[in-house]
Each structure stands twice: as C-alpha cells, then as structure tokens.
C-alpha cells in the first residue's frame, strides 16, 4: 500500500489528506489479521505481557478496539469496504457470542468465545467499542445478521446496562451500549434509564470550563477528551438528540478552547496522565467538535491538529514510532515503554487510539477535509493560558513550538507521603518534548531531603489559586510540614517559588528541572533565593523520549521559621539559548513576597500565603503589571 503523495497546497503543515488517514486505518487493520482466532472472535496480539484481566479478555480487547477502527473506516466510506473488514468482524461477533455447551453457558475453552461481564469486568469496557461499532455500521452489518446471532449479541451486551463497577468514566460504557440498543429498538426503556443514570452520575463531576474530574477525585487528563466528552456528545449526535447536544456540546467547545493549546507544533500531545499508550486518541475531541459544530477551531486548524498528531506517532521509522516492524501498535509512546503502561493494559490496549479516526465520519466534501490547513495556537504566538478547574497553566512558545503544562491541581490519588506516586500526575511541570522520569531522580520536583538521602514525594496538590500567568498549590509532604508552591511564567521563563513551613531549621530541600534527552532541547535552572548558588547536572533514568536523561538540581536548606525558595527555570528548543539571567532585569524577595522585573520592562509579583484559601479568596495574588509595585504589597490581578 504505497502512501498517497503529500499535498502541501491543501495541507501546508502536514501534507496529509483524507487518503492518508484511510490508508493508515487500513494498514493498522490489515496488520492485526494474522493474530486472529480461527473465526476471528479474538485478536491475540504478540509481544506484551497479559493484562490483569487475562489473555482471553485481552483477545476480546483486540477484537473490540480494532473493530471500532474498522467501523469508523467503513461508516466514513458509506459502506464501501474494499478490504473485506465487515465480513471478518461479522464472523467474529457470531463466534465470540456462541454458547456451544448444553447448559447454555459460554465455553471458556472455545478458541473464539468472549468472556462474560460477570466473569471479567474488563468486558464492560470492550462492550462499548463493540456496541459503538455496531451502531456506526448498522445498515451494513447488524441489519444483515441472522436473528439467532443478533439475540446472542444482545444477551452478551445487556449486562453493561447495570451500574458501573468502577466510579469514573466507566459509566459511559453502559451509556454507549444503551445508545446502540435504543437505535436498534431493543430493551428501549431499560436502555433509556441507563443513559439517564450515567449522565446524572457523571454530571456531578463537571467543574466548568469544559473540564470534568475523572471520578470523585482530582484526576484531570486526556480522559476528558477521549472519554468524558467523547461518549455523551457522540451519543447525542448519532441519536440526533438536540436536547443532549445543547447540554453537552457547549461543554465540549469550552474544553477545546484550552485543550487545543496542549499540542506542540510537531503534533505531540502532552504526555500527562494515565493511559498515554492510547496516543492519537488525543485527536478524538477536536474531530468531535468538528463533527457536531461545537468547536472554536476552524476546519483547517482541526485537520492540521489531528493530522499532525497522527503523523507524530506513525510517520517514523519502524521501531522508533508507535507502529513496530509488523505494523502493530505497541504499548508505549514512540516505541514500547513499560513505565507508562497501566496494569489493566494488555497487548491490544493501544488500539483505543481508534478514536482518533473519528474524523472519517465527516464526508470527503466536508470543509474539515477541503479547507487549507491553518496553524495551531502554539505556532501563532507565545501564550500563557490557565485551565481553571484543573488549576494548571499552559505555557507555549512559538519560536520552538514547545508546550509546557504547570500542574498545581491534578493528582489522581497521589500518595500523601513516601516514595510511591504516579510520575504522570505528580510532577510540577510536563512538556511535549520531555519526561517524566520513570524512576530515580524526579524531574520538575521540589521536596525535602530526608536523613537517608531520599526526597519526599509531593503528595496531593491542593489548589490555592491562579491568575493570567501564574498558578499555585499547597502540599503536605510530611506531618506538620506545609509547602506553598507557585509558578509564574513569561515567554519561555518560569519563576518557581516555594514557601516551606513547619520543617526544622537546616532541613535540606531539593529543586529539579526538566529531564532532557538528546541535543534538541535545553533545560536551564538558576538559583535566586534560598538555594546554593550553582545548579549541578545529574544523570536520570529513562523518559518517554529516550533511555537516558539529564536534569539540573538545586540544593538548599530551611532557616528559622517559614523559608522562601525561588528559582528561574526554562525549557527551550532554540539553539544556543541565552542564559536565564538575560531574561530578567531583577528579582527581589521581601518576606513572603517575590517581585520580578522581566527584561522587556514588565513586572509581576507573588505573595506566598501560608493559609489555605478561604471561600471567595485566592491563596496567592499576582502583582499588577506596570510601575509602582512595592515589596510586601498584595496587589490586584495581573493585567496584560
């Protein structure tokens, strides 16, 4: 399957057209065929350890997730199926749901049979992909199945209509099954009740500005796009439910307003949060916005973002991208990378990336395929954008196309103390080209150095406040110790400030910078207050971007009473960057107030408040930009 020619007139940034998307989908689908069971009910991919649900569940996952990709490909082509995907998956669904034993139970030894949801709860997850694929291809597959096969499929799907066994985005798997059954006129009352229950439940986690927590805790990540918006908005669209679209569509639009700033100019999404091996599923939400009309992006910008993301992962040398020499998606980021793989992930888990092909549902004549590509937000200008519900700050620079996320509010049950924490949530900062480190020295971390030389974990990040160019949080790494932390940005510069309260005098502290691999990026770290004057560079373990990393480290010690620590940091892809000291005209620390004058003459300030926020007030207040800023003064919000 030779690649279509690049079209730089239509797509000046990526060269890709719809034909490239269709070819990529077909190549991914054809590559898994050698690993299907005799009648295609299971797809048992090689090379990775089984998930905690076991090999048969993993085989179902292989069927369900590649079936979703096939369904998007076929529905987008209006039933045209030159590679015969439909026949294989139709045979697979018939074989997977057979009950050959006289008792009517599933035969767990049959080479194609699917596990039941009562036996393996992961089957609930996969039921959503099976059902969504059937809904998308109903005229070409479901309507032509034998009545007995259809009844077996319904019997297998129905348990998904019960309460979710996991209290997070799993509620939408039952909703997705229910949506298919409603369309097919099956168990409609029960299906409608399932939809209502799921929406009522997850609505409790909506915090505004397009952001949900993924469950009743502060977990904010890509699941907002590839699950929490994806399922309800797509369900409403496929069912032409205007009431639901009017409720959930504006939430999607609000989400995309900030989310689309989380992609680098090279197409990379931020490697932040769990299940990163789904990779270009990150493009699902922008496609969904275009499909439903609820998006702040133009058609050309939508395609530029999505094509850039797909190319970022697939248009690389075999073994150095998401696809290996056999054409299979691997468990990792570029190539295989076990440190980011969850225990629930099996060999076929990466194929949830199928959601990134949602744009194929838009017909070839749609403007999203015919408009000329337009630049991403990161390519237009330097920016600092606060995402308020997660209490995170997005910092981007147009000169190098880098995006950084400063995390002061998402933790996904990060441990309150000790060494155990999820590096994909617990860091103070993430970028589209670095980290996080998998073990050993933590990148972008601030902690206390214990007597045995270990450094305390951050613990849960309690949001304290945010402004146009700053964000802050409170953490409690040890009993009786509180750390107020803030990040203030300007261009590529980051001012990182911490107030340590409750630690004995002389307690050692450590601040680390960016974990850089290769030569393309430079990480800088410079002491301002509380640290020893010179940073040292240490070797770190692997990251998503390479087997060895290096990062700068600053060491310091607490004084009598609360102690302020301030450093300047930077990550840049610019060749031969200027020293950090060239970016500022001066920084002053007066008590718990930090004042900075940037080289362009603008000023900003932070007052580090030891108290947790009270209702109606922020724990930190940014200084007013302009003249007349005085030490110790709590000023109004920053103004551009």
Secondary structure as GFF3:
##gff-version 3
##sequence-region A 1 640
A	DSSP	alpha_helix	18	32	.	.	.	ID=ss1
A	DSSP	three_ten_helix	33	35	.	.	.	ID=ss2
A	DSSP	alpha_helix	55	76	.	.	.	ID=ss3
A	DSSP	alpha_helix	85	96	.	.	.	ID=ss4
A	DSSP	alpha_helix	122	136	.	.	.	ID=ss5
A	DSSP	three_ten_helix	142	144	.	.	.	ID=ss6
A	DSSP	alpha_helix	147	158	.	.	.	ID=ss7
A	DSSP	three_ten_helix	159	161	.	.	.	ID=ss8
A	DSSP	alpha_helix	171	183	.	.	.	ID=ss9
A	DSSP	alpha_helix	188	203	.	.	.	ID=ss10
A	DSSP	alpha_helix	223	223	.	.	.	ID=ss11
A	DSSP	pi_helix	224	228	.	.	.	ID=ss12
A	DSSP	alpha_helix	230	238	.	.	.	ID=ss13
A	DSSP	alpha_helix	242	259	.	.	.	ID=ss14
A	DSSP	three_ten_helix	260	262	.	.	.	ID=ss15
A	DSSP	three_ten_helix	276	283	.	.	.	ID=ss16
A	DSSP	alpha_helix	284	292	.	.	.	ID=ss17
A	DSSP	alpha_helix	299	314	.	.	.	ID=ss18
A	DSSP	three_ten_helix	338	340	.	.	.	ID=ss19
A	DSSP	three_ten_helix	349	361	.	.	.	ID=ss20
A	DSSP	alpha_helix	367	370	.	.	.	ID=ss21
A	DSSP	alpha_helix	377	380	.	.	.	ID=ss22
A	DSSP	beta_strand	383	387	.	.	.	ID=ss23
A	DSSP	beta_strand	392	397	.	.	.	ID=ss24
A	DSSP	beta_strand	402	407	.	.	.	ID=ss25
A	DSSP	alpha_helix	423	426	.	.	.	ID=ss26
A	DSSP	beta_strand	429	431	.	.	.	ID=ss27
A	DSSP	beta_strand	446	448	.	.	.	ID=ss28
A	DSSP	beta_strand	462	466	.	.	.	ID=ss29
A	DSSP	beta_strand	470	478	.	.	.	ID=ss30
A	DSSP	beta_strand	481	490	.	.	.	ID=ss31
A	DSSP	beta_strand	493	501	.	.	.	ID=ss32
A	DSSP	beta_strand	508	512	.	.	.	ID=ss33
A	DSSP	beta_strand	522	529	.	.	.	ID=ss34
A	DSSP	beta_strand	536	540	.	.	.	ID=ss35
A	DSSP	beta_strand	549	557	.	.	.	ID=ss36
A	DSSP	beta_strand	563	572	.	.	.	ID=ss37
A	DSSP	three_ten_helix	580	583	.	.	.	ID=ss38
A	DSSP	beta_strand	584	590	.	.	.	ID=ss39
A	DSSP	beta_strand	593	598	.	.	.	ID=ss40
A	DSSP	beta_strand	603	608	.	.	.	ID=ss41
A	DSSP	beta_strand	620	622	.	.	.	ID=ss42
###
